[in-house]
């Protein structure tokens, strides 16, 4: 006979995963924010070359947030399934689409590294062109991330509604999550 995991344990694990996502995502944003010089492709490329380890750790942080976000999506589905199986599943799909788009956008960081490290096949480009291309690649991540937030906003709206209807979370929390979803 298998023991069933309690909803409280799922909620605690989900809270821990959220904490990991916040810390890893915050570090990734912080590390990138310290390297990118707004409007200056050459200075940004120099910063990334000089602090390549910090940039790579930031990318690893981004990827770690996605791993935990997938696990958190499963936990939230399990928690909200008793409220509405259909809406919990729809929220999970929106979350997974958001995660997939963000994950695909992370590829642009690897392009940045290839460009600033001066891969041999890039010798046809002038240094200013390479810096601009690296800067463009950083911007492409931001566009992809923005698109992923649209799906995340729909996911949050559904989570807020499910929280409100659940009876085991405070209704005010559901209202705040719905309000937050509109921001995305």
N, C-alpha and C positions, 0 to 999 in steps of 0.2 A: 504494500500500500504506500502510495506516495503522498507526502505531506504537501498541502497547498500553501503557497506563499501568501501571506496576508497583504491586503491593500496598503496597510501602514508601512510595511517593509518596502513594497514597491515605491511608495511615495518618498520614503527616506533615501532609497537608492537613486531615484529620480532627482531629488534635491542635491545629492552628492554629485551626480552627473552634471546638473546645471552649474554647480560651483566650479567644477573642472572646466566646463565650457567657458564660463566667464573669465576664469584666470588665464587659460590658454589663449582664448580669443583676445583678451585684453593685452596680453604680452605680445601676441602677433601684431596687433594694431600699433602698440607702443614701439616695437622694434622697427617696423616699417615707417612709422611716423617720424622716427629719429633719423632715418636715412634719406627720405624723400625731401628734396628742397623744391618747394612749389615754384613752378615756372622755370626751373633751372635743370635741364637734362644733364649737362656736363657735371655739375656738382652732385646730383643724385647718383650718376654712374660712378663717380669717384668714391662717394660714401659707401656704395654697395661693394665695390672692389676692396676697399680698406676694411670694411666690416662684414665680409662675406659670411663669417660664422654666425653673426647676429642675424643676418638676413635669412640664412638657412634655418636657424632655430625658429625664427618667426614663421617660416613656411611650414615647418614641422608642427608648430603650434596651431596653425590654421587647419592642417590635416587632422590633428588630434581632436579639434573641436568637432569635426565632421564625424569621426568615429563615434564619439560619445553622443552626438546628436542623433545618430541612427539608433543607438541603444535606447536613448531617452524617448525616441518616437515609439518604440515598441512598448516601453513602460507606460507611456501616456495612453496608448491604445488600450492596454490591459486595464488601466484605471478607469477610462471613460467608456469602455465597451458596455458596462451595465447601464449606463445612462442612455446611450443610443449607439448601437453597433454601426449603423450606417454613417452617422456623423463622425464617430470616432475613426472609422476607416477612411472617410474622406479627408479628415484632418491629417491622418497619417500619410496619405498620398500627397497632399499638399506639402507636408514637411519633407518627405523624401524627394519630391521634385526640387524643392528649394535646396536641399543638401546636394543633389546631383548637379545642379547648375553651379553652385558655389564650388564644388569639387572640380568641375570641368574648368572653371575660371582659374583655379590654382595653377593650371598648366602654364599660364602666362608668366608666373614667377620663374619657372624653369627656363623659359625663353629669355627672360631678363638675365639670368645667370650665364647662359650661353653667349649672349651678346656682349656683356661687359667683360667676360673672361677672354673674349677675342678668339672664338673658334676659327680655325684656318679658313674655312669656306666663306667667312665674312670679310676677308681681306679686300674684296672688291669695293667695300664701302669706306668712306672717309670717317674719321673718328667722330665728327659732329653728327653724321648720319647714324652711326651706331648708337650714340648717346640718345638721339631722338627716338630711335627704334626701341631702345630699352625703356625709355620713358613712356612711349606709346603702349608697350606691353604692360607696364604697371597700371596704366589707365584702363586697359582692357579688363584687368581683374576687377577694377572698381565698377565698370559697366555690368559685368557678369554678376557681381555681388549685388548690385542694385536690382537686377532682374530677379535674383533669388529672393530678395526681400519682399517682392510683390507676392510670391507664392507663400512666403512665411507669414505675411500679413493675413492672407486668407486662412492659413492654418491657425494663427492666433485668434482670429475671430471665432472660428469653430471651437477652439479650446475654451475661450471665454464663455461662449454659450453653454458648453458642456459643464464648465465649472459652476456657472450660475444655476443650471438645472440639476446638478448632481445631488445636492443635499448633504454632501460630506465635505464640501469646501465652503468657505464663507461666500455669500452671494456678492458682496462688495468686491471680492477678488476677481470674480468673473466679469463684473462691470469694468474694472480697471484693465483687465486683459483685452476686452473688446475695444475700449478706448485706445489702448496701446496699438491694437491691430490697425486702426485707422491711420496711425502715424506711418506705418509701413506701406 
